[in-house]
């Protein structure tokens, strides 16, 4: 990327170098993805934000000594540093919960969280390989205890999507619902550990209510992920995106309860182990 010297670039992949092009007085960022990465997983942002050095986090990987440490960096405007620190305080806890459940290390050596003005975002979070773009609207002061759960779940969900979304990808777009559902299942494990089982069950019941409220004969099937959330106008008049957003999560949750927690966990661990060994 070649950008103005007063802005910063963040992107998927490892940062090889930053140089100044004297001819144009611009800064040049060079990133490289060492592993095969689909275009849909490439994510980047350029803006007047900076790395918040005081928020930097290094996480030790459990298990194998060969697993690299995970460097987590937060990018935002200086004025947001305090809010970033409060809102992201449980990110390390998300890593711990997921690594224990999956019995697998985080699949990369770094993760960037970049907070942008809401007007720059199509959604609260956009997740790419090693980069998560987030609306600064989710950042909270310490007094915002009630809203803190939702904001921290957004961050935890983004971490879960690094496993189910980037390392483990659907064979076809029609299979996307399974990957999304597994990502949400991980997020539920985080919610249960950090906010209590009642909060985790409340999150599931809230999704169930939204799907039941909107589900009818005109509702889209999970196969409609192939068309994204831009449904045909006739369908849009009869349903919002909640059926597509939450039905996959509920199906995976129902399967887990039907199969049993431990047997289902073993299946998930086997899927992750196979994907990680193939990726190495």
C-alpha positions as CSV (number, residue, x, y, z in Angstrom):
1,X,0.0,0.0,0.0
2,X,1.2,3.5,-0.8
3,X,-0.5,6.0,1.5
4,X,-0.1,9.5,2.9
5,X,2.6,9.8,5.6
6,X,-0.1,11.0,8.0
7,X,-2.2,7.8,7.9
8,X,-1.7,4.2,8.8
9,X,-2.4,1.0,6.8
10,X,-3.5,-2.3,8.4
11,X,-4.0,-5.5,6.3
12,X,-4.1,-9.3,6.4
13,X,-0.7,-10.9,6.4
14,X,2.6,-10.1,8.0
15,X,4.1,-6.6,7.6
16,X,7.3,-7.0,5.7
17,X,8.4,-3.4,5.7
18,X,7.4,0.3,5.8
19,X,9.4,2.7,3.7
20,X,9.0,6.3,2.6
21,X,8.8,7.0,-1.1
22,X,10.7,10.3,-1.3
23,X,9.5,11.1,-4.8
24,X,5.9,11.2,-3.7
25,X,6.4,11.7,0.0
26,X,4.2,8.7,0.7
27,X,4.6,5.8,3.0
28,X,4.8,2.3,1.5
29,X,3.5,-0.7,3.5
30,X,4.4,-4.2,2.2
31,X,2.3,-7.1,3.6
32,X,2.6,-10.8,2.7
33,X,0.3,-13.8,3.3
34,X,2.6,-16.8,3.9
35,X,-0.2,-19.3,3.4
36,X,-2.8,-19.5,0.6
37,X,-5.5,-17.0,1.5
38,X,-8.7,-16.5,-0.6
39,X,-9.6,-13.0,-1.7
40,X,-12.7,-13.0,0.5
41,X,-10.4,-13.3,3.6
42,X,-8.2,-10.3,2.7
43,X,-9.1,-7.3,4.8
44,X,-7.5,-3.9,5.1
45,X,-8.0,-0.4,6.3
46,X,-6.2,2.9,5.8
47,X,-6.9,5.9,8.1
48,X,-5.7,8.4,10.7
49,X,-5.5,5.8,13.4
50,X,-2.4,4.4,15.1
51,X,-1.2,1.3,17.0
52,X,-2.0,1.7,20.7
53,X,1.2,0.6,22.3
54,X,-0.2,0.5,25.8
55,X,-2.9,-1.9,24.6
56,X,-0.6,-4.4,22.9
57,X,-1.1,-7.9,24.1
58,X,1.1,-11.0,23.8
59,X,-0.5,-14.4,24.4
60,X,1.4,-17.6,25.1
61,X,0.2,-20.6,23.2
62,X,-0.6,-23.7,25.2
63,X,0.6,-27.2,24.4
64,X,3.4,-27.5,21.8
65,X,6.5,-25.3,22.3
66,X,6.6,-24.9,18.6
67,X,3.4,-22.8,18.6
68,X,4.3,-19.1,18.2
69,X,3.2,-16.4,20.6
70,X,0.2,-14.4,19.4
71,X,0.8,-10.7,19.1
72,X,-2.4,-8.7,19.4
73,X,-2.4,-5.0,18.3
74,X,-5.2,-2.5,18.6
75,X,-5.5,0.4,16.1
76,X,-7.6,3.5,16.9
77,X,-7.4,7.2,17.4
78,X,-5.5,8.2,20.5
79,X,-8.6,9.6,22.1
80,X,-10.2,6.1,22.1
81,X,-7.4,4.3,23.9
82,X,-9.1,4.1,27.3
83,X,-12.3,2.8,25.7
84,X,-10.4,0.2,23.7
85,X,-8.6,-1.0,26.9
86,X,-11.9,-1.5,28.8
87,X,-13.9,-3.0,25.9
88,X,-11.2,-5.5,24.9
89,X,-10.3,-6.6,28.4
90,X,-11.6,-10.1,27.9
91,X,-10.0,-10.8,24.5
92,X,-7.3,-12.9,26.1
93,X,-10.0,-14.9,27.9
94,X,-11.6,-15.7,24.5
95,X,-8.3,-17.1,23.3
96,X,-8.1,-19.3,26.5
97,X,-11.6,-20.6,26.1
98,X,-11.3,-21.4,22.4
99,X,-7.9,-23.1,22.7
100,X,-9.1,-25.3,25.5
101,X,-12.3,-26.3,23.8
102,X,-10.6,-26.9,20.4
103,X,-7.4,-28.4,21.9
104,X,-5.6,-26.4,19.2
105,X,-3.4,-23.2,19.2
106,X,-4.4,-20.0,17.5
107,X,-3.7,-20.5,13.8
108,X,-1.5,-17.4,13.3
109,X,1.1,-15.3,15.1
110,X,-0.8,-12.1,15.1
111,X,-4.2,-10.4,15.1
112,X,-5.1,-6.8,14.5
113,X,-8.2,-5.1,15.8
114,X,-8.9,-1.8,14.0
115,X,-11.6,0.6,15.2
116,X,-13.1,2.8,12.6
117,X,-15.9,5.5,12.6
118,X,-19.3,3.8,12.1
119,X,-19.9,5.7,8.9
120,X,-17.0,3.7,7.4
121,X,-18.6,0.3,8.3
122,X,-21.3,-1.7,6.7
123,X,-21.7,-3.8,9.9
124,X,-20.4,-3.7,13.5
125,X,-17.5,-6.0,12.5
126,X,-15.8,-7.1,9.3
127,X,-13.5,-10.1,9.8
128,X,-10.6,-11.0,7.6
129,X,-7.6,-13.2,8.0
130,X,-5.7,-11.8,11.0
131,X,-7.5,-8.4,10.8
132,X,-10.8,-7.4,12.3
133,X,-12.4,-4.0,11.4
134,X,-14.8,-2.8,14.1
135,X,-17.2,0.1,14.5
136,X,-15.9,2.5,17.2
137,X,-19.6,2.7,18.3
138,X,-19.0,-0.6,20.2
139,X,-16.4,1.0,22.4
140,X,-17.6,1.8,25.9
141,X,-16.7,3.6,29.1
142,X,-16.3,1.6,32.3
143,X,-19.7,2.7,33.5
144,X,-21.4,1.0,30.6
145,X,-21.7,-2.4,32.3
146,X,-24.9,-3.7,30.5
147,X,-23.7,-2.8,27.0
148,X,-20.3,-4.3,27.8
149,X,-21.6,-7.8,27.3
150,X,-22.7,-7.2,23.7
151,X,-19.5,-5.3,22.8
152,X,-17.3,-8.0,24.2
153,X,-19.3,-10.7,22.4
154,X,-18.6,-8.9,19.2
155,X,-14.9,-9.1,19.8
156,X,-15.1,-12.7,21.0
157,X,-17.0,-13.7,17.9
158,X,-14.4,-12.1,15.7
159,X,-11.7,-14.2,17.4
160,X,-13.8,-17.3,16.9
161,X,-14.1,-16.5,13.2
162,X,-10.3,-16.8,12.9
163,X,-10.7,-20.5,13.4
164,X,-14.1,-21.0,11.8
165,X,-14.0,-18.7,8.8
166,X,-10.3,-18.3,7.9
167,X,-8.6,-21.6,8.9
168,X,-11.7,-23.7,8.3
169,X,-13.6,-22.5,5.3
170,X,-16.8,-23.8,3.6
171,X,-16.3,-26.1,0.6
172,X,-19.0,-24.0,-1.2
173,X,-20.8,-20.9,-0.3
174,X,-23.9,-23.0,0.4
175,X,-22.0,-24.6,3.2
176,X,-21.2,-21.3,4.9
177,X,-23.9,-21.7,7.4
178,X,-22.0,-24.6,9.1
179,X,-18.9,-22.6,9.5
180,X,-20.8,-19.6,10.9
181,X,-22.7,-21.8,13.3
182,X,-19.6,-23.3,14.7
183,X,-18.1,-19.9,15.1
184,X,-21.1,-18.8,17.1
185,X,-20.9,-22.0,19.2
186,X,-17.4,-21.0,20.2
187,X,-18.7,-17.6,21.1
188,X,-21.3,-19.2,23.3
189,X,-18.6,-21.1,25.2
190,X,-16.9,-17.7,25.9
191,X,-20.2,-16.2,27.1
192,X,-20.8,-19.1,29.4
193,X,-17.3,-18.9,30.9
194,X,-17.1,-15.1,31.4
195,X,-20.8,-14.0,31.9
196,X,-22.4,-17.2,33.2
197,X,-24.5,-20.0,31.9
198,X,-27.7,-17.9,32.2
199,X,-26.3,-15.2,29.9
200,X,-25.3,-17.8,27.3
201,X,-28.8,-19.4,27.4
202,X,-30.3,-15.9,27.2
203,X,-28.3,-15.2,24.0
204,X,-29.6,-18.4,22.4
205,X,-33.2,-17.7,23.5
206,X,-33.0,-14.2,22.0
207,X,-31.9,-15.6,18.7
208,X,-34.6,-18.3,18.8
209,X,-37.3,-15.6,19.4
210,X,-36.1,-13.5,16.5
211,X,-36.1,-16.4,14.1
212,X,-39.5,-17.7,15.2
213,X,-40.9,-14.2,14.9
214,X,-39.9,-13.9,11.2
215,X,-39.8,-17.5,9.9
216,X,-42.6,-18.3,7.5
217,X,-43.1,-19.9,4.1
218,X,-41.4,-16.9,2.4
219,X,-38.3,-17.0,4.6
220,X,-35.0,-17.7,2.9
221,X,-33.3,-21.1,3.4
222,X,-29.8,-21.4,4.6
223,X,-28.8,-22.0,1.0
224,X,-29.6,-18.3,0.3
225,X,-26.2,-17.5,1.8
226,X,-25.1,-18.0,-1.8
227,X,-26.8,-14.7,-2.6
228,X,-25.6,-12.8,0.5
229,X,-28.0,-10.8,2.5
230,X,-29.3,-8.9,-0.5
231,X,-32.4,-10.9,-1.0
232,X,-35.0,-10.5,-3.8
233,X,-37.3,-7.6,-3.1
234,X,-40.3,-10.0,-2.7
235,X,-38.6,-11.9,0.1
236,X,-37.2,-8.8,1.7
237,X,-40.8,-7.6,2.3
238,X,-41.5,-10.6,4.4
239,X,-38.3,-11.2,6.3
240,X,-35.3,-9.4,7.7
241,X,-31.8,-10.8,7.9
242,X,-32.4,-12.4,11.3
243,X,-33.4,-15.8,9.7
244,X,-30.1,-16.0,7.8
245,X,-28.1,-14.5,10.7
246,X,-29.3,-16.7,13.5
247,X,-30.8,-19.9,12.1
248,X,-27.4,-21.5,11.3
249,X,-26.3,-20.8,14.9
250,X,-29.4,-22.4,16.3
251,X,-29.1,-25.5,14.1
252,X,-25.5,-26.1,15.3
253,X,-26.6,-25.6,18.9
254,X,-29.4,-28.0,18.5
255,X,-27.1,-30.6,17.0
256,X,-24.7,-30.2,19.9
257,X,-27.5,-30.8,22.4
258,X,-28.8,-33.8,20.4
259,X,-25.4,-35.5,20.0
260,X,-24.1,-34.5,23.5
261,X,-21.5,-31.9,24.5
262,X,-18.5,-34.2,24.8
263,X,-19.1,-36.2,21.6
264,X,-19.8,-33.1,19.6
265,X,-16.6,-31.4,21.0
266,X,-14.5,-34.4,19.9
267,X,-15.9,-34.0,16.3
268,X,-15.1,-30.3,16.3
269,X,-11.6,-31.0,17.6
270,X,-11.0,-33.5,14.8
271,X,-12.2,-31.1,12.2
272,X,-9.9,-28.4,13.5
273,X,-6.9,-30.7,13.8
274,X,-7.3,-31.8,10.3
275,X,-7.6,-28.3,9.0
276,X,-4.6,-27.1,10.9
277,X,-2.3,-30.0,9.8
278,X,-3.4,-29.5,6.2
279,X,-2.6,-25.7,6.5
280,X,0.9,-26.2,7.8
